[in-house]
Amino acid sequence: MAEVNIGETVRAHYNSGTYIGEVKEDRGDRYLIKVHAVHKHPLQGDLHNPGEVQGVFFHERKALAHHEKMNVKKPAVHPYDEAIPVYSESLKTAVDKYKEKLSAEDSAFNKQALSKLKDLEEFYERSYY
């Protein structure tokens, strides 16, 4: 775990997504981080039963919003040295990468996840793109 300071830019994994943001507070075992960009879109489906579509609640997970704050465990926070991408562009890139990954294999799970992602993309287009 790399030590980071308040005000530094970091990459943080949170609720199956990865974000780029700014450390706002040190809260003991966690950091409060303000989101500036999406690095990896959150996964769709039931995280406790990955790859399953039968007999599970298939979750739709939105990416955290621009400037939303997240309370992240310190081991999931890493320094980020690159330029911070524009939020809307980073969100579109993250969605496109996830769609590409899901499209690579034809399975019931991937079809369901792509369907959820398509619904989210329509929401994102109205809200962020």
C-alpha positions in Angstrom: 0.0 0.0 0.0 1.5 3.3 -1.1 1.0 6.2 1.3 -0.9 9.2 -0.3 -1.5 12.7 1.0 -4.6 14.9 1.0 -4.9 16.7 -2.3 -3.1 14.0 -4.3 -4.5 12.4 -7.4 -5.1 8.7 -7.1 -6.6 5.6 -8.8 -9.0 3.8 -6.5 -11.0 0.6 -6.8 -14.5 1.0 -5.3 -17.6 -1.3 -5.6 -16.3 -3.2 -8.7 -15.3 0.0 -10.6 -12.1 1.9 -10.7 -11.9 5.7 -10.5 -9.4 8.6 -10.7 -9.9 11.2 -8.1 -8.5 13.5 -5.4 -7.9 12.5 -1.8 -10.0 14.9 0.4 -9.7 13.3 3.8 -7.8 10.6 5.7 -10.3 8.7 7.7 -8.1 6.2 9.5 -8.4 2.9 7.5 -10.0 4.7 4.5 -9.7 7.8 2.3 -12.5 10.1 1.2 -11.9 10.6 -2.5 -13.7 13.0 -4.9 -14.3 11.4 -8.3 -12.8 13.1 -11.4 -12.8 10.3 -14.0 -13.8 6.7 -14.6 -10.9 4.2 -15.2 -13.0 1.0 -15.3 -16.8 0.7 -15.4 -18.4 -1.2 -12.5 -19.4 -4.8 -13.3 -22.9 -5.8 -14.0 -24.7 -8.8 -12.5 -24.5 -10.6 -9.2 -21.0 -10.2 -7.8 -21.6 -13.1 -5.4 -22.5 -15.4 -8.3 -20.3 -14.2 -11.2 -21.4 -15.4 -14.7 -24.8 -16.6 -13.4 -28.1 -15.3 -14.8 -30.5 -18.0 -13.5 -31.9 -17.7 -9.9 -29.9 -14.5 -9.1 -30.8 -10.8 -9.0 -28.9 -9.3 -12.0 -27.7 -5.9 -10.7 -27.3 -2.8 -12.9 -24.4 -0.7 -11.5 -23.9 2.9 -12.6 -20.5 4.5 -12.5 -20.1 7.1 -9.8 -20.9 10.6 -10.9 -18.4 13.4 -11.5 -17.4 15.0 -8.2 -19.2 12.3 -6.2 -17.3 11.2 -3.1 -16.4 7.7 -2.1 -15.0 6.3 1.1 -12.3 3.8 0.0 -10.2 1.4 2.0 -6.5 2.4 1.9 -5.2 -0.7 0.2 -7.4 0.0 -2.8 -5.9 3.5 -3.4 -2.8 4.0 -5.5 -1.0 7.2 -6.7 -1.9 8.3 -10.2 0.7 10.4 -12.2 -1.0 10.8 -15.6 -3.2 13.6 -16.8 -6.7 13.4 -15.5 -9.1 12.7 -18.4 -12.3 14.6 -18.8 -15.1 12.8 -16.9 -17.5 12.3 -19.8 -14.7 11.0 -22.1 -13.4 8.7 -19.5 -16.9 7.3 -18.8 -17.5 6.7 -22.5 -14.1 5.0 -22.9 -14.7 2.8 -19.8 -18.2 1.7 -21.2 -16.7 1.0 -24.6 -13.9 -1.2 -23.1 -16.4 -3.1 -21.0 -18.8 -3.6 -24.0 -15.8 -4.9 -26.1 -14.9 -7.4 -23.3 -18.4 -8.6 -23.0 -18.9 -8.9 -26.8 -15.8 -11.2 -27.0 -17.6 -14.2 -25.7 -21.2 -15.2 -26.5 -22.8 -16.3 -23.2 -26.1 -15.7 -21.5 -24.3 -13.7 -18.8 -22.5 -11.4 -21.3 -25.8 -10.8 -23.2 -27.6 -9.8 -20.0 -24.7 -7.6 -18.9 -24.6 -5.9 -22.4 -28.3 -5.3 -22.1 -27.9 -3.6 -18.7 -24.9 -1.6 -20.1 -26.9 -0.5 -23.1 -29.6 0.9 -20.7 -26.9 2.6 -18.7 -25.4 4.1 -21.8 -28.7 5.7 -22.8 -28.8 7.3 -19.3 -25.2 8.4 -19.6 -25.9 9.9 -23.1 -28.7 12.1 -21.6 -26.6 13.0 -18.5 -22.9 13.1 -19.4 -22.0 12.7 -23.0 
